[in-house]
Amino acid sequence: MPLVYAGVCSHAPGITGRAERADPEVRDGFYAAYDAMRLRLEATEPDALVVIAAEHFANFFMDNMPAFAMGMADYYEGPIEDPEWLRINKFRAPGSPELSQRIIQAVMHTCDVAYAEEWRLDHGIAVPLHFLTPRFDVPIIPANINCQGPPLTPLSRAWSFGEALRRAADSVAERIAVIGTGGISHWPATPDSGRINEAWDRDFLDRWCAADRERLCAYSDTDTYLDAGQGGFEIRTYIATAAAGAGRGTVHFYAPIPIFAVGCTIADIEIG
């Protein structure tokens, strides 16, 4: 069955952990956009949700850093962070190991991917699930792109991974949705935390909405680091989602929210 949904969203821990410190009008608009995304996602009645994220050394470190990895566990527990700090209670989200294995096998025809039967969720996936599947009742398949440990996954390969994921989703009978989650520009855990390059973000989103592979893959890691911070490396999750959706994107919300330390984004794709 063809892919039923594709979209992207921000996942910074401050989105839930520092809610009361944000401008209420901007914050509430962002939360409303997240809730509208949930409704659009639910309307597609997905049998499983693939979450393409950039995990933060919760499961992979420099002794074992795959370019791509996907989960095929019975369930996923999270968040690994202190619930009082993140303000998301401990949860257990269901997996779908048999479906995951079929998706992974299909992806592997054109893209090398690691896989894991154990996976702990950090804020990179916990924050989106908190808003999009608040009952934690939708089977998920986590997917990680290396945005953390150099050498980083090339942008062109992130696009290829998204294409492989689309072919895999289209090859199974189940209804598959894809969410990419990450930046865009941000400088986490640095003296520049809270800095946001709005002009860079908006230019990137223009490229993303056009599903412009050439322009999306034209960034160098050096330029991204200078213009969008080390958090900007997470554009890989957006690029993969653009390739999977293969259609025109629509930004439903974008605003820099410094206390959340990121340009907060909600967008989805008209499936092509």
Beta strands, then each sheet from edge to edge (+ up, - down):
strand 1: 5-10
strand 2: 48-53
strand 3: 68-71
strand 4: 75-78
strand 5: 91-94
strand 6: 114-116
strand 7: 140-145
strand 8: 176-182
strand 9: 249-257
strand 10: 262-269
sheet 1: 6+ 3+ 7- 2- 8- 1- 10+ 9-
sheet 2: 4+ 5-
end
